[in-house]
Amino acid sequence: SKREIKMRKLDSTKVRPLKSEQLLHIEDHDFALRPGFGGSPIPVGIDVQVESIDSISEVDMDFTMTLYLRHYWKDERLSFRSNKNKSMTFDGRLIKKIWVPDVFFVHSKRSFIHDTTVENIMLRVYPDGNVLFSLRITVSAMCFMDFSRFPLDTQNCSLELESYAYNEDDLMLYWKHGNKSLSTDEHISLSQFFIEEFSASSGLAFYSSTGWYNRLFINFALRRHIFFFVLQSYFPAMLMVMLSWVSFWIDRRAVPARVSLGITTVLTMSTIMTGVSASMPQVSYIKAVDVYLWISFLFVFLSVIEYAAVNYLTTIEERKQLKKRGKASGMYSMDAVQAMAFDGCFHDTDVDMDLTPFPDPCEENETRASQTNISNADTPRFKRKRSLKGNVGRIILQNNHVIDTYSRIIFPSVYIVFNFFYWGLYI
């Protein structure tokens, strides 16, 4: 009636629809209901363009990805007349007034729509009611990683899309262009990973309380760059193991030199292992890098134990020799091991260590009595040094235990075999 029309004009609480909203007849429909409510499920096509993979976190077991998410569906309620058959494009202000698919990211931790300078949302409506809805989103989602082969591993992650409210009876999600629905930027790169492949797949998800839902998957495989870990972990571990072998060529009576070398390599290996563990999640299984570092640590530790055995057997052997020669007792005499512990220098076991005159503590070994007829007291010091200088290699070999001789061959050989099997198994 005329009175009702007049009352509507006088009601200031009513907001006049925009011209675009009048053209789309938004006020004439209830967009709280999906298109075709009560009938067959509405098909919603999806395509994705991956802009970047921002980060991969092993500690948190997640990844961050920025992408363009596009939805395609048909809503006849939005159809309009157009003489030129042109579409209309809108920004995010119209989204709250019409029906749009409620797609969300499964296993998402954090996500947001970019809003600089305005919300990165686009809505395009065609005259026949077809709709294109595009978003620019950054999402952080879980990636269930397996570190049993770390750092020689390949991780398979996926970003999963699904409708939150509409099950398969109301909404059918599908890839708009099949396998071509997923595209990536050619310049995507990561510091620690090489992206082997991107693929799209689909499936169903079941919830006991709400039923079956269509689910789409964005799958990608990441292969780790190993060169960084070779420089930071593997190569230093190799050097420490080889450095521990140097003690096999040092005189067995040089206790300070061999013990300090062994302890230094053990502590350095412990530091390397601690540094690797600090940057990794605390998983309950053994990783490939743990196998290598622990085996390397075992080699360094065994080199220290090897010298302990050599030193112990050397002490027993010298005591037996002194007892046979009747020099094991005496108020002013001591054996070579005791003299070394006293002044830190090597003394031949054939010479009594008389404490009253106490000669130069670092005097070199005298030649054996069976090889020369000149006594140590009668031989000039410069001649003795000259003879030792020409036979350093022979003296070192004579002053090393048989265990050192075998260790020079066994330790490197076993370590080479271990490296051969390790790299052959994990690569």
BALUM-33246 format. One record per residue (C-alpha): residue in one letter; x, y, z. Coordinates in steps of 0.2 Angstrom, whole numbers, plus 5000, padded with zeros to 4 digits. Layout:
BEGIN
AXYZ/...
% end
This chain:
BEGIN
S500050005000/K500550184999/R500650205017/E501850055019/I502950125005/K502950295014/M503450215030/R504950125022/K505550295015/L505450375032/D506350225041/S508150285043/T508850115049/K508650045032/V510250055022/R510050075003/P510849934994/L512249974982/K512049974964/S513049814962/E512049724975/Q510449774966/L511149704950/L511549544959/H509849534968/I510749504985/E509249574995/D508049444986/H508949284992/D509449205008/F511349175006/A511449085022/L510948925012/R512148845000/P511648854981/G510448714977/F510048684995/G509048514997/G509648444980/S511248364974/P512948424982/I513648584974/P515348554965/V516748674970/G518248674960/I519948724967/D521648774960/V523148834969/Q524748934964/V526148914976/E527049074978/S528449024990/I528848895004/D529449015017/S530248895030/I530448715035/S530648685054/E531348515060/V531148565078/D529248615077/M528948485062/D528048615052/F528148715036/T527548885030/M526848915013/T526149065004/L524949024990/Y523449094979/L521948984983/R520548994970/H518748924971/Y517548894957/W515748864958/K514048914951/D512749004961/E511249054950/R510649174963/L512049284957/S511649284939/F511249454930/R510949524913/S512349584903/N512249644885/K514149624883/N514249464893/K515549534904/S515949484922/M515949594937/T517449594949/F517349644968/D518449654983/G518249575000/R516749695005/L515549584996/I516049415003/K515149435019/K513449455010/I513449304999/W513849115001/V515649064999/P516348885002/D517048865020/V518748785015/F520048765029/F521748695030/V521848535040/H523248525053/S523548705051/K524448795066/R524348975060/S523649055044/F523149225038/I522449325023/H523649465017/D522949635020/T524149755014/T523649875008/V521849805008/E521349625010/N522049514996/I520349444991/M519549444974/L517749394969/R517249384950/V515449344945/Y514949304928/P513249334920/D512749144921/G513049134939/N514849064939/V515949134953/L517849144955/F518449174973/S520249204975/L521349224991/R523149254995/I523549165011/T525049115021/V524848955031/S525948855043/A525448675044/M526148515052/C527248405042/F527548235050/M529348205047/D530448055049/F532248085054/S532847905054/R533947955039/F534348135044/P535348225036/L535248105021/D533348105021/T531948155010/Q530348225018/N528648215011/C527448345017/S525648395012/L524448535014/E522648475015/L521048565011/E519348525016/S517648595020/Y517248625038/A515348625038/Y514748535022/N515048355020/E514948255004/D513048265004/D513148455002/L514848504994/M515948414983/L517748474982/Y518848434967/W520348494958/K519748614944/H521048564931/G521548394937/N523448374940/K523648544931/S522748634945/L524348644955/S525648774949/T527148834957/D528348984955/E529948934945/H531049034957/I530548934973/S532048884983/L532548835000/S534248845009/Q534248665016/F533148575004/F532848544986/I531048534980/E530948364970/E529048374965/F527348454968/S525848344965/A523948354968/S522848224975/S521148194982/G520248084995/L518948065008/A519048105027/F517848025039/Y517248095056/S516147985067/S514948125072/T514748215055/G515148095041/W516248095026/Y517048245018/N518048275002/R519848315005/L521148384993/F523048364995/I524548474990/N525948354991/F527848404989/A529448304992/L530948395000/R532748324998/R533948395010/H535548465004/I536948365013/F538448485009/F538148595024/F538148445036/V539648375028/L540648535032/Q539848555050/S539748375056/Y540448235046/F542148315040/P542548375058/A542148205065/M543248125052/L544748245056/M544548205075/V544548015072/M546148035061/L546948155074/S546648025088/W547747895077/V549248015079/S549547945097/F549947775089/W551547855082/I552047945098/D553247865110/R552347755122/R553247825137/A552648005132/V551248005144/P550748185144/A550748195125/R549648045122/V548448075136/S548148255132/L547948215114/G546648075118/I545648185130/T545648335118/T544948225104/V543648155115/L543048325121/T542948395103/M541848245098/S540748275112/T540548455107/I540148415089/M538748285095/T538048415107/G537948545093/V537048425081/S535748375094/A535348545100/S534648595082/M533548435081/P531948375089/Q532148255104/V531548105094/S531547935102/Y532447845088/I534147845081/K534547955067/A535847925053/V536948065059/D536947995077/V537547825070/Y539047915062/L539448025076/W539347885089/I540447765079/S541647905077/F541647945095/L541947755099/F543447755088/V544147905097/F543747835114/L544547665109/S546147755105/V546247825123/I545947645129/E547247575118/Y548547685126/A547947645143/A548247455138/V549947495131/N550547595146/Y549947465158/L550847325148/T552447425146/T552447455165/I552347265169/E553647225156/E554947345163/R554647285180/K554947115175/Q556547165166/L557147265181/K556847115193/K557847005182/R559347125182/G559247145200/K558847335199/A557147325206/S557747375223/G558847515230/M558747665240/Y559347785227/S558747705211/M557047715202/D556447635186/A556047725170/V554147745173/Q554447825190/A555747935183/M554647995170/A553248025182/F554548125192/D555248245179/G554148215164/C555648155153/F556047985146/H557547885154/D558247725147/T557947575159/D559747515157/V560347665167/D560047685186/M559147855191/D560347915205/L559448055214/T561048125223/P561948195207/F560248195197/P560848225179/D560048335166/P558148275167/C557948285148/E559448195143/E559248075128/N559247885128/E560947805128/T561247665115/R561047485121/A562547395128/S562447255116/Q562647375101/T564047485107/N565547465119/I565647645124/S564747685140/N563547835142/A564747925154/D566147915142/T565247965126/P565148155122/R563448235122/F563648295104/K564048125098/R562548045107/K561348175099/R562148155082/S561847965083/L560047985089/K559748115075/G560147985062/N559147845069/V557547935075/G556347815065/R557247665072/I557147725090/I555347765089/L554947595082/Q555847515096/N555047615109/N553247575103/H552247425110/V551647295098/I549847355101/D550347515093/T551047435078/Y549347335075/S548347485079/R549147585065/I548347465053/I546747405062/F546047575066/P546147655049/S545547495040/V544047465051/Y543547655049/I543747655030/V542547495030/F541347585041/N541247735030/F541047625015/F539547535022/Y538747695030/W538747795014/G538247645004/L536747615015/Y536047795017/I536447865000/
% end
